[in-house]
Amino acid sequence: MPVAQTNLYVECCVSFHTFSSYCKLKDEDAKEIIQYQRWPRVDDLFELCENNRFVIVLKAKQAGISYFTIAYALWKMLTVPIFTIAYISASKKAGIKWLKKLKLMYDMLPDELKVPIKEYNQTYLEFDGLLSSVSIFSSIRQPGLGDHFSLAIDDEYDFHRFPDDDWATIEATTNMGGSAIILSTRNKKAGNTRFYTTYVKAKEGENEFKPFFISCFDRPGRDEEWYATLDKKYKGEESWRKMENYPRTEEEALSPLTGLAFFNQDTAVGITLQQLADSCVEPIENRGDVTFIYKKYVPGRMYVLAADCAVGQGGDYQAGTLWEKSGATLDLAAVIHSKNIMTDAFAVEIERLAVEYGKHLVAVEANSYGESVISKLEQLEYGNLFYRDRKHNKRGFFTGNQKEQMLRELGIAFAKGDMSCRFKPLINEMLYFQRTSAGIRCVKGHDDLVMSAAIAWTVGKDLFKPLEWDADTTSPLATISTGGMFAV
């Protein structure tokens, strides 16, 4: 314990803000010792950590969070007896560096706040008398960390080599009543990681973690002018790292909007993903958070509705997108999107919307769930369904092995402005499509809206185009897919 129970020590025991005012750190840029600074957003993080056992932080680089964890850990160990911390880093070198900074901050504290150190090495520090300590671990396979800690800090968790193994440390700590703070910038190359899914589920209230985002602008002195200067540092193929390291918004941080993204990001090519995202607006009508209207029906216009079907029991979404055809352009007019309606109810919504918009073509993907939707539409006597053959024996749209070609054509259509969409969830799905060694993949997990749009474009791009008559057709206007009206 401190040599004397001074008023200063007692005050710091109950106030992190008082304690941090006596903390100093080494500015690695200026190579000088400076006072620890309390930035408003970091103060908000402290309050969140004090009032919640589980906190997950999505952050920009150099936003002051590393030094916050050092000051916070030091405060806990110096003021709470038997407070043990496990600090898990992406690499051993990073953990050693973090503990070295903590030791330096401790050395510069006033003597009234110091507790004698019982043991100190590169990966462990323990204070005498208090029995408080911090242990440094790096991300390794099967770390075997079964000990209980008061607090587990997982730093840059999205870059851990073995995040699932490291999770065992968090569970061992939290299951015994401890707390956990998970922090990371996004690893844009990693896709649907444990850090990403934990953060997203925390946002949706599906786990016990409290999410917290720190923008690059949350550090005082940073603004759009400063952000523009980063272009000099991140050039060419490395330009995507600017968004990875310095996200301005939570959406920007979560999305894999990088050089790996499949849909267009180059203004020289055409309309970009960011421009599509910026153009999104709220629908003019929301019908029970299931159907969303963007454009009212216009008599005389041609429409096409495409549907990607799922089980509809809280898993994947049912997705139906209705597009208005104007010249060579398909403009999104309405959307059906819900994960809480079964196939029959989805079919009813499709039929209702299709009738409202003039009973035009409805193309339902012919998967197992789609077959149920098509059957229900037939029961409802909807007469303009998509068929894959001219004799109407093969009902529904079959994606098969043409998925990548469909996505490529869809990307070109959006880049050229031949498709127009202001529904944000659809654009958000597009952000998660990446080129991988296995082909074009949606790394987030849900692709229903994008695939619905791809079906709509594949079917709808050639609407109004007459089909030449031949011996296999039943009439001069019979078609492969549009119910005897137009070729597609």
CORJOHU-V236972 format. One line per field, one symbol per residue. phi: phi as a letter, one per 40 degrees, with the letter a starting at -180 (. if undefined). psi: psi as a letter, one per 30 degrees, with the letter a starting at -180 (. if undefined). burial: 1 if it has 16 or more other C-alpha atoms within 10 Angstrom, else 0. A space follows every 10 residues. Layout:
phi->???
psi->???
burial->???
This chain:
phi->.ddbccdccc cccbbcccdc cbcbaccccc facbcdbccd cccccdcccc bacbbbbbac cfbgcccccc ccccccccbb cfcbbbbbbc accccccccc ccccccdccc dcbcbdccaa acbaabccgc gcabbbbbcb cfcgcbccbc abbbcfccbc cbcccccccc cccccbgcba bbbacccccc gccccccccc ccccgcaccb cabbcccccd gbaccccccc cccbbfcccc cccccbccbc cccccccbcc ccccbbccci ccdccccccc bcccabbgfb bbbbaccbdg ccbabbbbba cgbgbcccbb bbbccbgcbb bcbabbaabb bccccccccc cccccdbgfc cbbbcccccc ccccdccccc gccbccbcbc cgcbcgcbcf ccdccccccc dcccccgcbb abcddccccc cccbcbcchc bccchbbccc cccccccdcc cbdgccccca ccccadbcbc abggbacb
psi->llekileeee efefjeeeef fgklljjfef hlklkkkjke eeeeeeeeef gkejkkkkll lhggeefeee eeeeeeeffj khjkkjjjlf leeeeeeeee eeeeeefglk effkkkkekk afgkkkkkef gklkkklljl kifhjflkle kkjjkhefgk eieeeffeee eeeefggalk jkkklkjfff bileeeeeee eeegggafkk kkkjlfffkk fkaeeeefff ffejlbfgff feeeeikele eeeekhiaff kelkgjffea kleeeeeffk lklfkjigge kkkeklkjkf lklkkkkkla ehhgclkkkk kkkkkjbgkk kkelkkjkgg kleeeeeeee eeeeeehgha kkjkkiaeee eeeeeeeeef hkfilkkflf ghfjklkjeb ggeeeeeeee eeeeefgfkk kgjeeeeeee fgklklfgak kjfeekgeee eeeeeeeeef fgkgjkkkkl fflflfgkle fgggelk.
burial->1100000010 0110010011 0011100000 0000010000 1100110110 0011111111 1011111111 1111111110 0111111111 1101110111 1100110010 0011100000 0011111001 1111111111 0000100111 1111111111 1111111111 1111000111 1111111110 1110110110 1100000011 1111111110 0000000000 0000000011 1111111110 0111111111 1111100001 1111011000 0010000001 1111101000 0111111111 1100011111 1111100011 1111111111 1111011011 1011001011 1111111011 1111011000 0101111111 1100111100 0000011001 1111101111 1111011111 1111000001 1111001111 1111111111 1010001000 0010001111 11111111
